[in-house]
C-alpha cells in the first residue's frame, strides 16, 4: 500500500507495506521524502502537527495503523510548520515560518477585505454614496 502526503503544493508518495505501519512512522517517512523533494538538509526541522484525509479533513491518530485509517493510494494533507534556524551566536531565537493552518485562518479573515489601492482610508459616511474606484 502507498499513500500520497501533501505538504502544501509538494506531494510525496510514501510506501506503507501492507498498511501495518503506524501513522507516526508514516509522518517520519513523509517528512524525510518532503525534505529530499525540496532540497532541505536532514537537520532542518519540519514539524507535522497532524495528518488529515483530503476527502473529508478527518484527522488521523498517530497511534493507529495506516491500513486501519487509510486506503491504498489515499491522499493525505500534512498540517505542518517549518522551523528555519538562522546562523549566529546561538543566543538569539530561531525564526519560524507561519504554520499552514494559521496562514489559512489569516486568509479566511482577510477574504473580501482589500485595502484601498490609491492609499485612501475607509470612506466617510458623507462619501458612502459615491461610486468607488474600479478594482485594480
Backbone bond lengths (Angstrom), bond angles and torsions (degrees), N, CA, C in turn:
res aa  C-N    CA-C-N  psi(-1)  N-CA   C-N-CA  omega(-1)  CA-C   N-CA-C  phi
1 X - - - 1.450 - - 1.519 108.59 -
2 X 1.334 116.14 150.36 1.455 121.76 176.17 1.521 108.18 -144.58
3 X 1.326 115.11 152.47 1.459 121.01 177.26 1.526 108.41 -131.25
4 X 1.312 115.47 158.19 1.457 121.44 175.20 1.518 107.66 -104.51
5 X 1.330 115.64 126.60 1.465 120.44 178.30 1.524 107.24 -110.04
6 X 1.334 116.02 126.23 1.462 122.39 -177.05 1.522 110.58 -101.93
7 X 1.327 115.73 122.21 1.460 123.76 172.91 1.521 104.99 -108.14
8 X 1.312 117.52 90.74 1.460 122.74 -171.18 1.534 107.98 53.74
9 X 1.337 118.32 -119.49 1.466 120.55 -177.18 1.528 113.21 -84.77
10 X 1.317 118.01 -11.99 1.464 122.23 -179.22 1.526 108.77 -88.98
11 X 1.333 115.89 125.36 1.462 121.20 -179.44 1.513 108.87 -117.52
12 X 1.331 116.64 132.30 1.462 120.75 177.93 1.523 109.28 -124.45
13 X 1.320 115.86 140.25 1.465 121.37 176.64 1.518 107.27 -93.84
14 X 1.331 115.83 130.32 1.458 120.96 -177.82 1.530 109.24 -122.52
15 X 1.334 117.59 117.50 1.463 120.15 175.85 1.525 109.95 -72.06
16 X 1.324 115.87 140.79 1.466 121.43 -177.05 1.524 111.90 -126.37
17 X 1.312 117.98 22.34 1.460 120.62 -179.39 1.511 110.66 58.61
18 X 1.322 115.44 -132.06 1.464 120.82 178.75 1.511 113.17 -86.98
19 X 1.325 117.20 8.76 1.465 120.73 -179.56 1.518 112.36 94.46
20 X 1.339 116.60 4.70 1.464 120.45 -177.57 1.535 112.42 -89.36
21 X 1.323 115.82 21.93 1.464 122.53 178.29 1.529 108.37 -95.78
22 X 1.341 118.12 132.58 1.471 119.15 175.97 1.540 110.81 -65.81
23 X 1.315 116.59 150.15 1.461 121.88 179.51 1.533 109.82 -57.30
24 X 1.340 118.29 -37.52 1.468 119.52 -179.97 1.529 111.41 -63.11
25 X 1.336 118.55 -32.45 1.468 121.49 175.59 1.527 110.18 -73.36
26 X 1.325 117.44 -36.64 1.460 121.45 174.93 1.525 109.62 -58.28
27 X 1.325 117.26 -41.78 1.460 121.79 179.80 1.530 109.96 -61.64
28 X 1.330 117.52 -45.23 1.466 121.63 179.41 1.529 110.17 -60.33
29 X 1.320 116.59 -45.57 1.466 121.05 -179.87 1.525 111.34 -64.82
30 X 1.325 116.26 -41.40 1.468 120.54 -179.29 1.528 110.96 -65.08
31 X 1.330 117.19 -41.63 1.463 120.81 179.27 1.532 110.15 -63.32
32 X 1.326 117.05 -41.85 1.468 120.88 178.47 1.522 110.40 -59.83
33 X 1.314 117.25 -45.16 1.463 121.39 179.81 1.530 111.52 -68.38
34 X 1.325 117.04 -37.64 1.466 121.06 177.20 1.531 110.54 -61.68
35 X 1.331 116.37 -46.24 1.464 119.97 179.24 1.526 111.37 -59.78
36 X 1.338 116.28 -40.75 1.473 119.60 176.79 1.522 110.36 -62.52
37 X 1.314 116.56 -43.52 1.464 121.51 -175.64 1.528 112.71 -64.17
38 X 1.332 116.95 -35.41 1.467 119.65 -176.92 1.527 112.63 -101.81
39 X 1.332 117.17 1.80 1.456 120.59 176.28 1.519 115.18 77.97
40 X 1.310 117.25 26.89 1.468 120.85 176.87 1.519 109.07 -85.19
41 X 1.323 116.03 149.69 1.463 119.12 176.07 1.524 108.59 -76.84
42 X 1.314 115.77 158.89 1.460 120.03 -176.34 1.526 112.72 -66.77
43 X 1.345 118.16 -19.51 1.467 119.40 -179.79 1.531 113.36 -88.35
44 X 1.347 117.75 -6.41 1.464 119.72 175.13 1.526 108.85 -76.04
45 X 1.320 115.81 140.04 1.457 120.04 -174.91 1.521 112.65 -90.27
46 X 1.323 114.42 132.75 1.463 123.01 170.36 1.524 104.52 -128.26
47 X 1.316 116.30 116.32 1.457 121.07 -176.60 1.523 109.03 -105.38
48 X 1.329 116.30 118.82 1.457 121.18 176.54 1.525 107.31 -94.30
49 X 1.322 115.14 115.44 1.468 120.31 -179.26 1.517 111.13 -78.55
50 X 1.340 115.98 -34.83 1.461 120.24 176.55 1.517 109.61 -165.44
51 X 1.337 114.76 162.98 1.464 122.60 170.80 1.516 106.84 -114.45
52 X 1.325 115.99 137.86 1.460 120.94 179.42 1.514 109.29 -127.60
53 X 1.320 115.66 151.14 1.454 119.47 174.35 1.528 108.16 -73.23
54 X 1.329 116.64 141.76 1.464 120.65 -179.69 1.521 110.61 -71.43
55 X 1.312 116.10 -30.43 1.464 120.49 -174.95 1.524 113.27 -69.10
56 X 1.345 117.41 -45.30 1.462 119.02 -175.84 1.526 114.33 -135.55
57 X 1.331 117.78 15.72 1.468 123.17 177.08 1.526 114.05 58.40
58 X 1.334 116.89 27.18 1.459 120.25 177.34 1.530 109.13 -76.16
59 X 1.321 117.01 136.57 1.461 122.21 -178.67 1.523 109.64 -85.17
60 X 1.340 115.76 132.05 1.466 121.26 178.26 1.524 109.78 -86.39
61 X 1.315 116.93 137.46 1.466 122.19 176.93 1.524 108.59 -79.42
62 X 1.327 118.33 129.18 1.470 120.85 -177.76 1.526 114.50 -60.34
63 X 1.327 117.71 -23.30 1.462 121.04 -178.24 1.524 113.44 -86.12
64 X 1.340 117.58 -13.57 1.463 120.72 178.99 1.527 110.70 -74.07
65 X 1.319 115.81 157.20 1.457 120.87 173.23 1.527 108.36 -82.77
66 X 1.318 116.48 141.83 1.467 121.42 -177.54 1.522 110.85 -55.18
67 X 1.328 117.44 -43.67 1.465 121.39 -178.53 1.518 114.16 -63.74
68 X 1.347 116.89 -20.25 1.473 120.55 178.94 1.527 112.61 -85.36
69 X 1.351 117.46 -21.10 1.466 119.60 -174.32 1.528 113.94 -121.64
70 X 1.329 116.83 -5.50 1.472 120.03 179.73 1.523 109.02 -141.78
71 X 1.303 115.32 155.64 1.460 121.77 176.42 1.521 109.70 -102.91
72 X 1.330 115.27 160.84 1.453 120.68 176.91 1.529 109.52 -53.90
73 X 1.312 116.75 133.68 1.461 125.50 178.19 1.521 114.37 70.07
74 X 1.326 117.80 17.32 1.463 120.76 174.86 1.526 109.70 -66.57
75 X 1.324 115.20 154.67 1.456 121.92 175.61 1.531 107.55 -106.13
76 X 1.332 115.75 127.63 1.459 122.10 -179.97 1.519 109.25 -119.49
77 X 1.326 116.38 147.77 1.454 122.45 -179.09 1.524 108.88 -108.69
78 X 1.329 116.41 125.95 1.462 120.99 176.83 1.527 109.15 -89.39
79 X 1.316 116.22 125.80 1.462 121.96 170.70 1.522 103.72 -94.87
80 X 1.332 116.10 110.09 1.459 118.94 -168.02 1.520 112.68 -139.49
81 X 1.315 113.92 169.58 1.451 123.08 178.27 1.527 107.43 -139.35
82 X 1.316 116.01 136.72 1.463 120.71 175.56 1.517 107.89 -104.51
83 X 1.316 116.90 129.77 1.450 121.83 179.37 1.516 107.58 -105.63
84 X 1.312 115.69 117.58 1.464 121.22 -178.42 1.516 109.03 -106.71
85 X 1.317 117.49 116.42 1.459 121.83 177.93 1.512 108.81 -89.44
86 X 1.312 116.36 136.81 1.461 120.80 177.73 1.516 108.51 -100.06
87 X 1.301 114.94 148.65 1.453 119.94 177.93 1.520 110.09 -65.66
88 X 1.321 116.89 156.31 1.456 120.74 179.08 1.499 109.92 160.83
89 X 1.328 114.74 -157.76 1.460 119.05 -175.65 1.525 113.25 -87.95
90 X 1.316 117.16 1.94 1.460 120.12 178.14 1.515 113.74 85.67
91 X 1.345 117.12 -1.29 1.462 119.15 -179.35 1.510 112.99 -97.66
92 X 1.323 117.68 -16.75 1.460 119.96 -178.83 1.524 110.31 -87.17
93 X 1.327 114.41 157.26 1.459 119.72 179.82 1.511 110.42 -71.49
94 X 1.331 115.86 150.61 1.456 119.37 176.06 1.515 108.69 -79.71
95 X 1.321 115.06 153.67 1.454 118.90 176.62 1.506 108.13 -94.95
96 X 1.303 115.81 148.54 1.457 119.66 178.54 1.505 109.14 -125.70
97 X 1.316 115.49 148.44 1.444 121.79 174.78 1.518 106.73 -80.46
98 X 1.314 117.48 147.43 1.448 120.93 179.24 1.519 109.85 -63.18
99 X 1.329 117.82 127.81 1.460 119.40 178.85 1.521 110.87 -58.68
100 X 1.318 115.68 149.32 1.457 121.85 -177.91 1.521 111.24 -55.23
101 X 1.319 117.03 -42.92 1.463 120.30 -176.60 1.525 110.24 -62.66
102 X 1.350 118.46 -36.32 1.455 121.22 177.55 1.515 110.67 -71.59
103 X 1.356 117.79 -37.37 1.457 120.66 177.55 1.525 110.02 -61.94
104 X 1.339 117.04 -41.96 1.465 120.16 -179.96 1.519 110.47 -64.36
105 X 1.350 117.72 -40.84 1.460 121.05 179.46 1.520 110.22 -63.42
106 X 1.328 116.78 -42.47 1.460 121.91 178.48 1.524 110.28 -61.45
107 X 1.333 117.40 -42.87 1.456 121.07 179.44 1.522 110.78 -63.10
108 X 1.330 117.08 -40.18 1.460 120.15 179.66 1.526 110.95 -66.45
109 X 1.353 116.89 -39.05 1.467 120.14 178.89 1.521 110.49 -64.68
110 X 1.320 116.28 -37.03 1.457 120.48 -176.32 1.521 113.23 -86.93
111 X 1.312 117.93 -3.58 1.456 121.70 -177.49 1.522 109.76 -57.28
112 X 1.282 115.75 121.76 1.458 120.24 177.85 1.511 113.59 83.69
113 X 1.314 119.71 -5.08 1.453 121.96 179.59 1.522 107.97 -102.88
114 X 1.306 117.04 99.23 1.456 121.42 -179.23 1.517 108.16 -111.95
115 X 1.341 118.59 127.15 1.459 119.47 178.41 1.519 109.95 -67.03
116 X 1.332 117.10 152.17 1.464 119.50 178.98 1.521 109.99 -59.06
117 X 1.338 116.34 139.22 1.458 120.66 -175.90 1.520 112.86 -80.00
118 X 1.338 118.18 -19.17 1.464 119.46 -177.59 1.519 112.06 -97.35
119 X 1.316 118.70 10.89 1.456 121.89 178.63 1.518 112.47 84.17
120 X 1.332 118.99 -0.21 1.457 121.86 -179.54 1.512 110.57 -72.30
121 X 1.311 115.91 156.80 1.451 120.45 176.70 1.516 109.01 -89.83
122 X 1.330 116.75 -179.15 1.462 121.22 -178.93 1.522 110.21 -59.40
123 X 1.318 117.25 152.81 1.459 123.05 -177.10 1.519 111.56 -67.95
124 X 1.333 116.35 140.22 1.456 121.49 172.10 1.524 107.87 -74.58
125 X 1.352 115.97 165.90 1.466 119.86 177.26 1.525 110.46 -60.03
126 X 1.357 117.84 -35.06 1.464 121.52 -178.44 1.527 110.99 -65.98
127 X 1.328 117.09 -32.45 1.453 121.31 -176.33 1.524 112.46 -95.10
128 X 1.320 117.56 3.58 1.463 121.45 -174.67 1.531 112.20 -61.34
129 X 1.335 116.96 -29.73 1.458 120.49 -178.62 1.525 112.39 -85.52
130 X 1.315 117.62 -7.79 1.473 120.34 -179.57 1.510 110.56 -69.19
131 X 1.308 115.16 153.52 1.475 120.25 179.22 1.529 108.07 -76.68
132 X 1.338 117.12 126.28 1.469 118.73 -179.62 1.526 111.16 -70.96
133 X 1.340 117.47 155.36 1.470 119.50 179.01 1.519 110.04 -65.99
134 X 1.336 117.62 155.40 1.465 119.63 179.88 1.532 110.05 -64.60
135 X 1.341 116.63 150.09 1.480 119.25 -179.85 1.530 110.41 -64.63
136 X 1.353 115.30 152.62 1.475 119.55 -178.33 1.511 112.70 -66.17
